[in-house]
Amino acid sequence: MVLNTVGFIPDGNRRYAKKSSVSLMEAYSKGFENAENVLDWCEETGVKNVILWGFSTENFYRSEEEKELLFSLFPEYLKRMHDSEKLVQRKARVHFAGVPDFLEHENIRGWVKKIEAKTSGFDSGKNIYICLGYGGRKELFDVFRRNSFGSEEEVLKRLWVPVEPDLIIRTGGYQRLSGFMLWQSAYSELYFTKKLWPEFGKNDFEKAVEFYNSSKRNFGV
């Protein structure tokens, strides 16, 4: 089976910090670095669309200290992404999905616009979706509040992330989607691993791909 679209729920940064006796900043920094690794592995595998969940709508309820840390790290990561040669080499369009509270944050807004503008002309058919301040319920509420539809296809086109994952990978051991891609995941294959996100390696990704390749997808037929 062709693996075109993969979504990631990168869970376990805080538990990694505790397990490895490192600071939360070190754990999150390693997690950001791993996001770049994942993009490389997906490209090597021929994946066309990658969806990375960086911050959920529920994460807004975390401690002020942790949110301040994340809001300081995201601009650094986005700047590195913007300045990296890989951004051009990949020829993938980068899209950001989420609520205005996150995407319009003063430290983040500028880099979001710069990255989207820099990649807007790429026509390779490859896309990277970065979900910041994203929640599946919030996405559905927003799209149905703003529009009326005549078909399911029209709904998909209006969603913040208008692609359906073939495979969703969640790290950290929990076996739930937590609101990720609620509409789009109807027939996604789900792969759960106990590996925490900062320690999720290429071998773990390859196991997830093997799982997908061994699955039989009949879409209810």
Secondary structure, DSSP 8 states (H G I E B T S, - for coil): ----EEEEE---HHHHHHHHT--HHHHHHHHHHHHHHHHHHHHHHT-SEEEEEEEESGGGGS-HHHHHHHHHHHHHHHHHHHH-HHHHHHT-EEEEES-HHHHT-TTTHHHHHHHHHHHTT--SS-EEEEEEEE-HHHHHHHHHHH---SSHHHHHHHSSS----SEEEE-SS----TTTTTTTTTT-EEEE-SS-GGG--HHHHHHHHHHHHT----TT-
